[in-house]
């Protein structure tokens, strides 16, 4: 039976990739957190990825459902952690607690990385680099090291760009019905 549903992965990958690049340009020290990053975290990184996860559910893809929905909710929770204290709704989270939060996301990502080992090179690279990114950010928050945070920022830019590449490879390869951008 032919599957007539669109591939939701490019939407989820673009939401993840673009938001990750923008946040990590901040982490690398180029500009402060602003409403631009927060809005991307809510709408494209957050809501769009949750939608992509729900669409993956409809396609019967447990990995895609888990990954896109989880990371969509990661972005929404991260924005909440930043905004809620500014609104007076909660105390700011201490850095060591944020280290725990990021380490837990690193653990989830590591297990999802194991699920990519049968996949293409691009998806393996995205999840390997994201695992490293979460643990670098956790180390930054546990130690207070600005250098580790800057390194994480550059590493996160590469991670996000790799997701954008895979998203566009999937779109262009489908549109042209041939390999335009190889994914390994």
C-alpha positions as a Markdown table, in Angstrom:
| # | Residue | x | y | z |
|---|---|---|---|---|
| 1 | Unk | 0.0 | 0.0 | 0.0 |
| 2 | Unk | 1.4 | 3.4 | -1.0 |
| 3 | Unk | 2.0 | 6.0 | 1.7 |
| 4 | Unk | 0.5 | 9.3 | 0.5 |
| 5 | Unk | 1.5 | 11.2 | 3.6 |
| 6 | Unk | 4.2 | 13.9 | 3.2 |
| 7 | Unk | 7.5 | 13.3 | 4.9 |
| 8 | Unk | 7.4 | 15.4 | 8.1 |
| 9 | Unk | 11.1 | 15.0 | 8.9 |
| 10 | Unk | 12.3 | 18.1 | 6.9 |
| 11 | Unk | 9.9 | 20.3 | 8.9 |
| 12 | Unk | 11.2 | 18.9 | 12.2 |
| 13 | Unk | 14.8 | 19.1 | 11.1 |
| 14 | Unk | 14.5 | 22.7 | 10.0 |
| 15 | Unk | 12.7 | 23.7 | 13.2 |
| 16 | Unk | 15.5 | 22.0 | 15.1 |
| 17 | Unk | 18.4 | 23.2 | 12.9 |
| 18 | Unk | 17.5 | 26.8 | 12.5 |
| 19 | Unk | 16.7 | 27.3 | 16.2 |
| 20 | Unk | 19.8 | 25.4 | 17.3 |
| 21 | Unk | 22.0 | 27.6 | 15.0 |
| 22 | Unk | 20.5 | 30.8 | 16.4 |
| 23 | Unk | 20.8 | 29.8 | 20.0 |
| 24 | Unk | 24.4 | 28.6 | 19.5 |
| 25 | Unk | 25.4 | 31.8 | 17.8 |
| 26 | Unk | 24.4 | 33.3 | 21.2 |
| 27 | Unk | 26.3 | 30.6 | 23.1 |
| 28 | Unk | 29.4 | 31.3 | 20.9 |
| 29 | Unk | 29.2 | 34.9 | 22.2 |
| 30 | Unk | 28.0 | 36.8 | 19.1 |
| 31 | Unk | 24.8 | 38.3 | 20.5 |
| 32 | Unk | 22.7 | 38.1 | 23.7 |
| 33 | Unk | 19.5 | 36.1 | 24.1 |
| 34 | Unk | 16.7 | 38.1 | 22.6 |
| 35 | Unk | 13.1 | 37.8 | 21.6 |
| 36 | Unk | 14.2 | 36.4 | 18.3 |
| 37 | Unk | 15.7 | 33.3 | 19.9 |
| 38 | Unk | 12.8 | 32.9 | 22.3 |
| 39 | Unk | 10.3 | 33.2 | 19.4 |
| 40 | Unk | 12.1 | 30.6 | 17.4 |
| 41 | Unk | 12.2 | 28.4 | 20.4 |
| 42 | Unk | 8.5 | 28.6 | 20.9 |
| 43 | Unk | 7.3 | 28.5 | 17.3 |
| 44 | Unk | 9.8 | 26.8 | 15.0 |
| 45 | Unk | 11.9 | 24.8 | 17.4 |
| 46 | Unk | 9.0 | 24.1 | 19.7 |
| 47 | Unk | 5.6 | 23.9 | 18.0 |
| 48 | Unk | 6.8 | 23.0 | 14.5 |
| 49 | Unk | 8.8 | 20.0 | 15.9 |
| 50 | Unk | 5.8 | 18.8 | 18.0 |
| 51 | Unk | 3.7 | 18.9 | 14.8 |
| 52 | Unk | 6.4 | 17.0 | 12.9 |
| 53 | Unk | 6.4 | 14.4 | 15.8 |
| 54 | Unk | 2.7 | 14.0 | 15.6 |
| 55 | Unk | 2.9 | 13.6 | 11.8 |
| 56 | Unk | 5.6 | 10.9 | 12.3 |
| 57 | Unk | 3.2 | 9.2 | 14.7 |
| 58 | Unk | 0.7 | 9.1 | 11.9 |
| 59 | Unk | 3.3 | 7.5 | 9.7 |
| 60 | Unk | 4.1 | 4.9 | 12.3 |
| 61 | Unk | 7.6 | 6.2 | 13.0 |
| 62 | Unk | 8.4 | 5.7 | 16.7 |
| 63 | Unk | 11.9 | 7.2 | 16.4 |
| 64 | Unk | 10.6 | 10.3 | 14.6 |
| 65 | Unk | 7.7 | 10.7 | 17.0 |
| 66 | Unk | 10.0 | 10.4 | 20.0 |
| 67 | Unk | 12.7 | 12.6 | 18.7 |
| 68 | Unk | 10.7 | 15.5 | 17.2 |
| 69 | Unk | 8.2 | 15.7 | 20.0 |
| 70 | Unk | 10.8 | 15.5 | 22.6 |
| 71 | Unk | 13.0 | 18.2 | 21.1 |
| 72 | Unk | 10.0 | 20.4 | 20.4 |
| 73 | Unk | 9.1 | 20.2 | 24.1 |
| 74 | Unk | 12.8 | 20.8 | 24.9 |
| 75 | Unk | 12.6 | 24.1 | 23.2 |
| 76 | Unk | 9.3 | 25.0 | 24.9 |
| 77 | Unk | 10.7 | 24.1 | 28.3 |
| 78 | Unk | 13.9 | 26.0 | 27.7 |
| 79 | Unk | 12.0 | 29.2 | 26.8 |
| 80 | Unk | 9.9 | 28.7 | 29.9 |
| 81 | Unk | 13.0 | 28.4 | 32.0 |
| 82 | Unk | 14.2 | 31.7 | 30.6 |
| 83 | Unk | 11.0 | 33.6 | 30.6 |
| 84 | Unk | 9.2 | 32.4 | 33.8 |
| 85 | Unk | 11.6 | 34.1 | 36.2 |
| 86 | Unk | 11.5 | 37.3 | 34.2 |
| 87 | Unk | 7.7 | 37.3 | 34.6 |
| 88 | Unk | 8.0 | 36.6 | 38.3 |
| 89 | Unk | 6.3 | 33.2 | 37.9 |
| 90 | Unk | 9.3 | 31.2 | 39.3 |
| 91 | Unk | 12.8 | 31.6 | 40.7 |
| 92 | Unk | 15.6 | 31.5 | 38.2 |
| 93 | Unk | 17.2 | 28.0 | 37.9 |
| 94 | Unk | 20.7 | 27.8 | 39.4 |
| 95 | Unk | 23.4 | 26.9 | 36.9 |
| 96 | Unk | 24.1 | 23.5 | 38.5 |
| 97 | Unk | 20.4 | 22.6 | 38.1 |
| 98 | Unk | 20.6 | 23.7 | 34.5 |
| 99 | Unk | 23.6 | 21.4 | 34.2 |
| 100 | Unk | 21.4 | 18.5 | 35.4 |
| 101 | Unk | 18.6 | 19.5 | 32.9 |
| 102 | Unk | 21.1 | 19.6 | 30.0 |
| 103 | Unk | 22.8 | 16.3 | 31.1 |
| 104 | Unk | 19.4 | 14.6 | 31.1 |
| 105 | Unk | 18.8 | 15.8 | 27.5 |
| 106 | Unk | 22.3 | 14.6 | 26.7 |
| 107 | Unk | 21.4 | 11.1 | 28.0 |
| 108 | Unk | 18.2 | 11.0 | 26.0 |
| 109 | Unk | 20.1 | 12.1 | 22.9 |
| 110 | Unk | 22.7 | 9.5 | 23.4 |
| 111 | Unk | 20.1 | 6.8 | 23.4 |
| 112 | Unk | 18.4 | 8.3 | 20.4 |
| 113 | Unk | 21.9 | 8.4 | 18.7 |
| 114 | Unk | 22.1 | 4.6 | 19.2 |
| 115 | Unk | 18.8 | 4.4 | 17.3 |
| 116 | Unk | 20.5 | 6.2 | 14.3 |
| 117 | Unk | 23.3 | 3.6 | 13.9 |
| 118 | Unk | 21.3 | 1.9 | 11.1 |
| 119 | Unk | 20.6 | 5.2 | 9.4 |
| 120 | Unk | 22.4 | 7.5 | 7.0 |
| 121 | Unk | 25.6 | 9.4 | 7.8 |
| 122 | Unk | 23.8 | 12.7 | 8.3 |
| 123 | Unk | 21.3 | 11.5 | 10.9 |
| 124 | Unk | 24.2 | 9.8 | 12.8 |
| 125 | Unk | 26.2 | 13.0 | 12.7 |
| 126 | Unk | 23.3 | 15.2 | 13.9 |
| 127 | Unk | 22.6 | 13.0 | 16.9 |
| 128 | Unk | 26.3 | 12.4 | 17.8 |
| 129 | Unk | 27.0 | 16.2 | 17.6 |
| 130 | Unk | 23.8 | 17.0 | 19.6 |
| 131 | Unk | 24.9 | 14.5 | 22.3 |
| 132 | Unk | 28.2 | 16.3 | 22.5 |
| 133 | Unk | 26.5 | 19.7 | 22.6 |
| 134 | Unk | 24.2 | 18.8 | 25.5 |
| 135 | Unk | 27.1 | 17.4 | 27.5 |
| 136 | Unk | 29.3 | 20.5 | 26.7 |
| 137 | Unk | 26.5 | 22.8 | 27.8 |
| 138 | Unk | 26.0 | 20.7 | 31.0 |
| 139 | Unk | 29.8 | 21.0 | 31.7 |
| 140 | Unk | 29.6 | 24.7 | 31.1 |
| 141 | Unk | 26.8 | 25.0 | 33.7 |
| 142 | Unk | 28.4 | 22.7 | 36.2 |
| 143 | Unk | 31.8 | 24.5 | 36.0 |
| 144 | Unk | 30.9 | 28.0 | 35.0 |
| 145 | Unk | 33.5 | 27.8 | 32.2 |
| 146 | Unk | 32.9 | 30.5 | 29.6 |
| 147 | Unk | 35.4 | 28.7 | 27.3 |
| 148 | Unk | 33.4 | 25.5 | 27.4 |
| 149 | Unk | 30.3 | 27.5 | 26.6 |
| 150 | Unk | 32.0 | 29.1 | 23.6 |
| 151 | Unk | 33.2 | 25.8 | 22.3 |
| 152 | Unk | 29.7 | 24.4 | 22.8 |
| 153 | Unk | 28.3 | 27.4 | 20.8 |
| 154 | Unk | 30.5 | 26.6 | 17.8 |
| 155 | Unk | 29.8 | 22.9 | 18.0 |
| 156 | Unk | 26.1 | 23.7 | 18.2 |
| 157 | Unk | 26.3 | 25.8 | 15.1 |
| 158 | Unk | 27.7 | 22.8 | 13.2 |
| 159 | Unk | 25.1 | 20.5 | 14.7 |
| 160 | Unk | 22.2 | 22.8 | 13.6 |
| 161 | Unk | 23.7 | 23.3 | 10.2 |
| 162 | Unk | 23.9 | 19.6 | 9.7 |
| 163 | Unk | 20.2 | 19.3 | 10.5 |
| 164 | Unk | 19.4 | 22.0 | 8.0 |
| 165 | Unk | 21.5 | 20.2 | 5.4 |
| 166 | Unk | 19.6 | 16.9 | 5.9 |
| 167 | Unk | 16.2 | 18.7 | 5.8 |
| 168 | Unk | 17.1 | 20.3 | 2.5 |
| 169 | Unk | 18.6 | 17.1 | 1.1 |
| 170 | Unk | 15.4 | 15.2 | 1.9 |
| 171 | Unk | 13.3 | 18.0 | 0.2 |
| 172 | Unk | 15.4 | 18.4 | -2.9 |
| 173 | Unk | 16.1 | 14.7 | -3.4 |
| 174 | Unk | 12.3 | 14.1 | -3.3 |
| 175 | Unk | 11.4 | 17.0 | -5.5 |
| 176 | Unk | 14.0 | 16.1 | -8.2 |
| 177 | Unk | 13.6 | 12.3 | -7.7 |
| 178 | Unk | 17.3 | 11.9 | -7.6 |
| 179 | Unk | 20.2 | 12.5 | -5.3 |
| 180 | Unk | 20.9 | 16.3 | -5.4 |
| 181 | Unk | 22.4 | 16.5 | -1.9 |
| 182 | Unk | 24.0 | 13.2 | -0.7 |
| 183 | Unk | 23.2 | 12.0 | 2.8 |
| 184 | Unk | 25.5 | 9.0 | 3.1 |
